[in-house]
Amino acid sequence: MSKNYYELTYIINPVLEDDQYEEIIGKFTDFIKGNDGEIDEVNEWGIRKFEFEMDGKTSGYYVNAFFDAPGDLIEKLERSMRIDDNIMRYLTLKYDAKMLRHRELQKKNAVPDIFAFDDDEEQNDEDED
């Protein structure tokens, strides 16, 4: 069975103890591994404030994970997240070829700085006003 590359970002209820965050993150990491997935990276972004209140909360504990998995895993994973009372929101992205190339550059810290100006360009833009 072929695998796809995914990025999953999810928000955990912010009013938990530190060990409860670890438990929840471990639960979903193990879920992916237990269903023929391979974890590439898991990043805990920690508690972040929301722009707008969500589920009566003003912040949430953000987690971002990258993994390879068969396509049928995503439906099971998202169902598991939907029924977990501690998961406020989640978003799963399936990477296409362009996103995969960008991800590989990210991992090598080699993402091109596409918005960089040299001093002459900035000067020219200001002169046009």
Contact map, one row per residue, 1 for C-alpha under 8 A:
111000000000000000000000000000000000000000000000000000000000000000000100000000000000000000000000000000000000000000000000000000000
111100000000000000000000000000000000000000000000000000000000000000000100000000000000000000000000000000000000000000000000000000000
111110000000000000000000000000000000000000000000000000000000000000011110000000000000000000000000000000000000000000000000000000000
011111000000000000000000000000000000000000000000000000000000000000011110000000000000000000000110000000000000000000000000000000000
001111100000000000000000000000000000000000000000000000000000000001111000000000000000000000000110000100000000000000000000000000000
000111110000000000000000000000000000000000000000000000000000000001111000000000000000000000011110000000000000000000000000000000000
000011111000000000000000000000000000000000000000000000000000000111100000000000000000000000011110000000000000000000000000000000000
000001111100000000000000000000000000000000000000000000000000000111000000000000000000000001111000000000000000000000000000000000000
000000111110000000000000000000000000000000000000000000000000011110000000000000000000000001110000000000000000000000000000000000000
000000011111000000000000000000000000000000000000000000000000011100000000000000000000001111100000000000000000000000000000000000000
000000001111100000000000000000000000000000000000000000000001111000000000000000000000001111000000000000000000000000000000000000000
000000000111110000001000000000000000000000000000000000000001111000000000000000000000011110000000000000000000000000000000000000000
000000000011111100000000000000000000000000000000000000000001100000000000000000000000011100000000000000000000000000000000000000000
000000000001111100000000000000000000000000000010000000000011100000000000000000000000000000000000000000000000000000000000000000000
000000000000111110000000000000000000000000000000000000000000000000000000000000000000000000000000000000000000000000000000000000000
000000000000111111011000000000000000000000000000000000000000000000000000000000000000000000000000000000000000000000000000000000000
000000000000001111111000000000000000000000000000000000000000000000000000000000000000000000000000000000000000000000000000000000000
000000000000000111111100000000000000000000000000000000000000000000000000000000000000000000000000000000000000000000000000000000000
000000000000000011111110000000000000000000000000000000000000000000000000000000000000000000000000000000000000000000000000000000000
000000000000000111111111000000000000000000000000000000000000000000000000000000000000000000000000000000000000000000000000000000000
000000000001000111111111100000000000000000000000000000000000000000000000000000000000000000000000000000000000000000000000000000000
000000000000000001111111110000000000000000000000000000000000000000000000000000000000000000000000000000000000000000000000000000000
000000000000000000111111111000000000000000000000000000000000000000000000000000000000000000000000000000000000000000000000000000000
000000000000000000011111111100000000000000000000000000000000000000000000000000000000000000000000000000000000000000000000000000000
000000000000000000001111111110000000000000000000000000000000001000000000000000000000000000000000000000000000000000000000000000000
000000000000000000000111111111000000000000000000000000000000000000000000000000000000000000000000000000000000000000000000000000000
000000000000000000000011111111100000000000000000000000000000000000000000000000000000000000000000000000000000000000000000000000000
000000000000000000000001111111110000000000000000000000000000000000000000000010000000000000000000000000000000000000000000000000000
000000000000000000000000111111111000001000000000000000000000000000000000000000000000000000000000000000000000000000000000000000000
000000000000000000000000011111111100000000000000000000000000000000000000000000000000000000000000000000000000000000000000000000000
000000000000000000000000001111111110000000000000000000000000000000000000000010000000000000000000000000000000000000000000000000000
000000000000000000000000000111111111111000000000000000000000000000001000100010000000000000000000000000000000000000000000000000000
000000000000000000000000000011111111111000000000000000000000000000000000000000000000000000000000000000000000000000000000000000000
000000000000000000000000000001111111100000000000000000000000000000000000000000000000000000000000000000000000000000000000000000000
000000000000000000000000000000111111100000000000000000000000000000001000100000000000000000000000000000000000000000000000000000000
000000000000000000000000000000011111110000000000000000000000000000001100000000000000000000000000000000000000000000000000000000000
000000000000000000000000000000011111111000000000000000000000000000111100100000000000000000000000000000000000000000000000000000000
000000000000000000000000000000011001111100000000000000000000000000111000000000000000000000000000000000000000000000000000000000000
000000000000000000000000000010011000111111000000000000000000000011110000000000000000000000000000000000000000000000000000000000000
000000000000000000000000000000000000011111000000000000000000000011110000000000000000000000000000000000000000000000000000000000000
000000000000000000000000000000000000001111100000000000000000000011100000000000000000000000000000000000000000000000000000000000000
000000000000000000000000000000000000001111110000000000000000001111000000000000000000000000000000000000000000000000000000000000000
000000000000000000000000000000000000000011111000000000000000001110000000000000000000000000000000000000000000000000000000000000000
000000000000000000000000000000000000000001111100000000000000111100000000000000000000000000000000000000000000000000000000000000000
000000000000000000000000000000000000000000111111000000000000111100000000000000000000000000000000000000000000000000000000000000000
000000000000000000000000000000000000000000011111000000000001111000000000000000000000000000000000000000000000000000000000000000000
000000000000010000000000000000000000000000001111100000000011110000000000000000000000000000000000000000000000000000000000000000000
000000000000000000000000000000000000000000001111110000000011110000000000000000000000000000000000000000000000000000000000000000000
000000000000000000000000000000000000000000000011111000000111000000000000000000000000000000000000000000000000000000000000000000000
000000000000000000000000000000000000000000000001111111000111000000000000000000000000000000000000000000000000000000000000000000000
000000000000000000000000000000000000000000000000111110000100000000000000000000000000000000000000000000000000000000000000000000000
000000000000000000000000000000000000000000000000011111000100000000000000000000000000000000000000000000000000000000000000000000000
000000000000000000000000000000000000000000000000011111111110000000000000000000000000000000000000000000000000000000000000000000000
000000000000000000000000000000000000000000000000010111111110000000000000000000000000000000000000000000000000000000000000000000000
000000000000000000000000000000000000000000000000000011111000000000000000000000000000000100000000000000000000000000000000000000000
000000000000000000000000000000000000000000000000000011111100000000000000000000000000000000000000000000000000000000000000000000000
000000000000000000000000000000000000000000000000000011111111000000000000000000000000000000000000000000000000000000000000000000000
000000000000000000000000000000000000000000000000111111011111000000000000000000000000000000000000000000000000000000000000000000000
000000000000010000000000000000000000000000000011110011001111100000000000000000000000000000000000000000000000000000000000000000000
000000000011110000000000000000000000000000000111110000001111110000000000000000000000000100000000000000000000000000000000000000000
000000000011110000000000000000000000000000011111000000000011111000000000000000000000000000000000000000000000000000000000000000000
000000001111000000000000000000000000000000011111000000000001111100000000000000000000000000000000000000000000000000000000000000000
000000001111000000000000100000000000000001111100000000000000111110000000000000000000000000000000000000000000000000000000000000000
000000111100000000000000000000000000000001111000000000000000011111000000000000000000000000000000000000000000000000000000000000000
000000111000000000000000000000000000001111100000000000000000001111100000000000000000000000000000000000000000000000000000000000000
000011110000000000000000000000000000001111000000000000000000000111110000000000000000000000000000000000000000000000000000000000000
000011100000000000000000000000000000111110000000000000000000000011111000000000000000000000000000000000000000000000000000000000000
001111000000000000000000000000000000111100000000000000000000000001111100000000000000000000000000000000000000000000000000000000000
001111000000000000000000000000010011110000000000000000000000000000111110100000000000000000000000000000000000000000000000000000000
111100000000000000000000000000000001100000000000000000000000000000011111110000000000000000000000000000000000000000000000000000000
001100000000000000000000000000000000000000000000000000000000000000001111111000000000000000000000000000000000000000000000000000000
000000000000000000000000000000000000000000000000000000000000000000000111111100000000000000000000000000000000000000000000000000000
000000000000000000000000000000010010100000000000000000000000000000001111111110000000000000000000000000000000000000000000000000000
000000000000000000000000000000000000000000000000000000000000000000000111111111000000000000010000000000000000000000000000000000000
000000000000000000000000000000000000000000000000000000000000000000000011111111100000000000000000000000000000000000000000000000000
000000000000000000000000000000000000000000000000000000000000000000000001111111110000000000000000000000000000000000000000000000000
000000000000000000000000000100110000000000000000000000000000000000000000111111111000000000000000000000000000000000000000000000000
000000000000000000000000000000000000000000000000000000000000000000000000011111111100000001000000000000000000000000000000000000000
000000000000000000000000000000000000000000000000000000000000000000000000001111111110000000000000000000000000000000000000000000000
000000000000000000000000000000000000000000000000000000000000000000000000000111111111000000000000000000000000000000000000000000000
000000000000000000000000000000000000000000000000000000000000000000000000000011111111001001000000000000000000000000000000000000000
000000000000000000000000000000000000000000000000000000000000000000000000000001111111101000000000000000000000000000000000000000000
000000000000000000000000000000000000000000000000000000000000000000000000000000111111100000000000000000000000000000000000000000000
000000000000000000000000000000000000000000000000000000000000000000000000000000011111111000000000000000000000000000000000000000000
000000000000000000000000000000000000000000000000000000000000000000000000000000000111111100000000000000000000000000000000000000000
000000000001100000000000000000000000000000000000000000000000000000000000000000000001111100000000000000000000000000000000000000000
000000000111100000000000000000000000000000000000000000000000000000000000000000001101111111000000000000000000000000000000000000000
000000000111100000000000000000000000000000000000000000100001000000000000000000000000111111000000000000000000000000000000000000000
000000000111000000000000000000000000000000000000000000000000000000000000000000000000001111100000000000000000000000000000000000000
000000011110000000000000000000000000000000000000000000000000000000000000000001001000001111110000000000000000000000000000000000000
000000011100000000000000000000000000000000000000000000000000000000000000000000000000000011111000000000000000000000000000000000000
000001111000000000000000000000000000000000000000000000000000000000000000010000000000000001111100000000000000000000000000000000000
000001110000000000000000000000000000000000000000000000000000000000000000000000000000000000111110000000000000000000000000000000000
000111100000000000000000000000000000000000000000000000000000000000000000000000000000000000011111000000000000000000000000000000000
000111100000000000000000000000000000000000000000000000000000000000000000000000000000000000001111111100000000000000000000000000000
000000000000000000000000000000000000000000000000000000000000000000000000000000000000000000000111111100000000000000000000000000000
000000000000000000000000000000000000000000000000000000000000000000000000000000000000000000000011111110000000000000000000000000000
000000000000000000000000000000000000000000000000000000000000000000000000000000000000000000000011111111000000000000000000000000000
000000000000000000000000000000000000000000000000000000000000000000000000000000000000000000000011111111100000000000000000000000000
000010000000000000000000000000000000000000000000000000000000000000000000000000000000000000000011111111110000000000000000000000000
000000000000000000000000000000000000000000000000000000000000000000000000000000000000000000000000111111111000000000000000000000000
000000000000000000000000000000000000000000000000000000000000000000000000000000000000000000000000011111111100001000000000000000000
000000000000000000000000000000000000000000000000000000000000000000000000000000000000000000000000001111111110000000000000000000000
000000000000000000000000000000000000000000000000000000000000000000000000000000000000000000000000000111111111000000000000000000000
000000000000000000000000000000000000000000000000000000000000000000000000000000000000000000000000000011111111111000000000000000000
000000000000000000000000000000000000000000000000000000000000000000000000000000000000000000000000000001111111111000000000000000000
000000000000000000000000000000000000000000000000000000000000000000000000000000000000000000000000000000111111110000000000000000000
000000000000000000000000000000000000000000000000000000000000000000000000000000000000000000000000000000011111111000000000000000000
000000000000000000000000000000000000000000000000000000000000000000000000000000000000000000000000000000001111111000000000000000000
000000000000000000000000000000000000000000000000000000000000000000000000000000000000000000000000000000001111111100000000000000000
000000000000000000000000000000000000000000000000000000000000000000000000000000000000000000000000000001001101111110000000000000000
000000000000000000000000000000000000000000000000000000000000000000000000000000000000000000000000000000000000011111000000000000000
000000000000000000000000000000000000000000000000000000000000000000000000000000000000000000000000000000000000001111110000000000000
000000000000000000000000000000000000000000000000000000000000000000000000000000000000000000000000000000000000000111110000000000000
000000000000000000000000000000000000000000000000000000000000000000000000000000000000000000000000000000000000000011111000000000000
000000000000000000000000000000000000000000000000000000000000000000000000000000000000000000000000000000000000000011111100000000000
000000000000000000000000000000000000000000000000000000000000000000000000000000000000000000000000000000000000000000111111110000000
000000000000000000000000000000000000000000000000000000000000000000000000000000000000000000000000000000000000000000011111110000000
000000000000000000000000000000000000000000000000000000000000000000000000000000000000000000000000000000000000000000001111111000000
000000000000000000000000000000000000000000000000000000000000000000000000000000000000000000000000000000000000000000001111111100000
000000000000000000000000000000000000000000000000000000000000000000000000000000000000000000000000000000000000000000001111111110000
000000000000000000000000000000000000000000000000000000000000000000000000000000000000000000000000000000000000000000001111111111000
000000000000000000000000000000000000000000000000000000000000000000000000000000000000000000000000000000000000000000000011111111100
000000000000000000000000000000000000000000000000000000000000000000000000000000000000000000000000000000000000000000000001111111110
000000000000000000000000000000000000000000000000000000000000000000000000000000000000000000000000000000000000000000000000111111111
000000000000000000000000000000000000000000000000000000000000000000000000000000000000000000000000000000000000000000000000011111111
000000000000000000000000000000000000000000000000000000000000000000000000000000000000000000000000000000000000000000000000001111111
000000000000000000000000000000000000000000000000000000000000000000000000000000000000000000000000000000000000000000000000000111111
000000000000000000000000000000000000000000000000000000000000000000000000000000000000000000000000000000000000000000000000000011111
